[in-house]
Amino acid sequence: METHEVYTLRVGSLPWLQNRVDKLNRRSVRLGCEPVHLIVGEEFDLPEMTNDSTGVTWTPRAVRVTLEGEAPKLNGWSLVAVKRLADTEALLLEVPGKRCPVEFRNTSLHCDHCNTERRRKDTFIVRHESGKLQQVGRSSLADFLGHQSPDAIARYAEVLHKLRVAICNADDEQEIMGRSREWLRVDAGYFVATAAVVMRRRGWVSRTAAREAFEPKMATGDVVWWLCTAARMDNEAREYIREHNIRVEDRDRTEAEAALAWGAGLSASEENGYRYNLGVVARQGTFDFRACGLLASLIPAYRRYLDEEARRERARAAGGGHIGDVGERLNIGKVKVAFVREFDGRYGTKHLVRMADESDRVLVWWASSEPEWATVGAEVSVKATIAKHDDFRGESQTTVKRVSLV
């Protein structure tokens, strides 16, 4: 490639920028010009940033990109820039990798080739391999760059100029906020820390709960996305932050870091599809709106994991293991319902009820119909027949049947 320029931009701007490059290249092809190429280098950390509204800090990731292209060239002459008259001044649309000397920053429409000056929309700055520069008009351009259409060359230079401006402005906050949601990307660490403080202040609302609420509600993932992408620009978002005191504390940062580390460590061989997807998103440096609900759920998922680990530890401390003997009918005593889910099978619908006794030993009951008392968090006393002793994910559990209240 003849020309190249190196730029630095945030990783989150890459998909949007690549889309711009692809669009502009399609136009270049229609103009009969060579496409430009965006070469992506290694990622690296930028200095820590802080959202002044919420106090959340994060370390954005950046990447160096190189723009490479082939400028129109013939007999040692190549295009440097197109000078376009704009009222009392002139725009210089430079080819990437080329720099037009300051002496051409004027409104002169003189053609050095035919030695005339007349009213022109565009003139062209060309450079010879020897370093000589000339400003030429449309009719003279063919003598320097062959018989390509001057209009096509002017449009090509305009395309390259727009691409260069797009790269330079890729991380500008006004530009980012003006993008469609499809091309916005948010730093995962920033998002999870914001989610932690939002959930501490406002609780967790899933998208299902938001849809089914009697009064309109925003799902937590949507609230956090809104705050992360609009808090600096949107008065309504800043008012929400003030009203609900959405200010990050050390405990939020600590929880967010631990949750991200836990999520990133979820195995790619996870049987549970939700946990697998959660691990994929947690390992990404940035993400788009489609994953915001999933990543927002990282905090409650991590809290459930901690609760489960604590329960297992209590069970181990209490002796753990299974309950009773297989076939024995027992008065189990008080249990707490931890999980209820419906499954459609070959022989109809079954309801999986997962419970824990006062020693945190796990009981599993496959009920043919859902009992009214089996709601998550309910504490009841039951008796049951021991059906099976087994293990699930390394934890002892007792399968029971014929469960009834005492």
C-alpha positions, 0 to 999 in steps of 0.5 A: 500500500502506498499511503498509511496513517496510524490512529488511536481509538477506543475498542468500543468504536471499532465495529462502528468504524469498520461499518463506516469503512465498508460503506465508504469502500463500496462507494470507492469501488463505484468510482473506480478507485482502490478501496482503503484498508483498516488494519487493527493493531494490539489493544492496550489500556488508556488512563483511568476514567471517571463518570462525574455523575455516578463516581464510577471509574473504569479503565477503557481499552484502546487500539491503534488502527492503520488506514492504508490506501492507494492514491491515484498515480501516473508517471511519478505523479500522485494525488495529495489533496483536492482543494474545494472552494467554500465561500471565502476560504478553501477546504483541503481534502487530503488523501490519507498519508498525504500532507498538503503544505500550508501554502496551498491553504488559500483561495487561488484557483490557478492551474500551474500546468496551463498557467491560467486562473479562472473560476473552478469548483475544484483544483487538485494538488499533485506531487511528483516522486522528486517532491515537486508539487503542483496545483492543476485544474480538471482539464489538466489533471489527465496529464498527471494522473491519466484519463480517470474522471476528475469528478471521480477523483474529486469524489474519491478524495472526499470519501477519504476525507470523510473517513479520516474525519470519522476516525478522528471523531470516533471517540468524541462524546457527541459523536458517540451519543449520536450513533444508533444503539446498534453501534454503541458499545460500553466497557464491561467493567464500567457497566457492571460497577454501575449495575452494582450501585443501581441494584443496591439502590433500586433492586433487581428488575428483570425484563420479564418483571418489567413487562408484567409490572402493573405500573411501567418499569424499566428493567435494570439492564436498560436503566444501567445501559441508559446511565452508562451511555447518556449520564453525561449528556442527558439531563433526565439521566442526571436527574435520575442519578441525583434523585436515587443517589446513584453514587458508587461506593467501595463495596460496589466496586469490590462486588463488580470486580469480583463478579466480573472475575467470577463470570470470566471464569465460567467454563466454556463447557458449562452445561447451563446455557445461561451461565455459558452465555454469561461467561462469554459476555463477561470475558468481552472487554466491551459489548453492545445493547443486545447483551446489556440485560445478560451482563446486568444479571451478572450481579444477581447471578454472582450473589446467588453463587455466593449464597449457594457456596455459603449454604454448602459450607454450612451443610458441610459444617453440619455434617452434610450428606444425605437425609435418611435411608432410601424407602424410609418415610420421614418427618423432615421438619422445616424446609425452605423452598429454593427453586421451582421450575416446570418441565414438559415431558413425555408423560405430561408436565412435572414440577421440580421443587428444590428445598433445603432443610435446617442443616442446609441439606438439599432435597429434590422433589419431582411433583406431578402438580405444582403445590400451592405452598411451593413458592420460592422463599416459603418455609414449611414443615414436611414429611416425605419418602426418601426415593434416592441419594445422589450427587449434583455438581459435586453436592449431595442431594436427596430425592424425595416423593409423596411430600406433604405438609405436617 
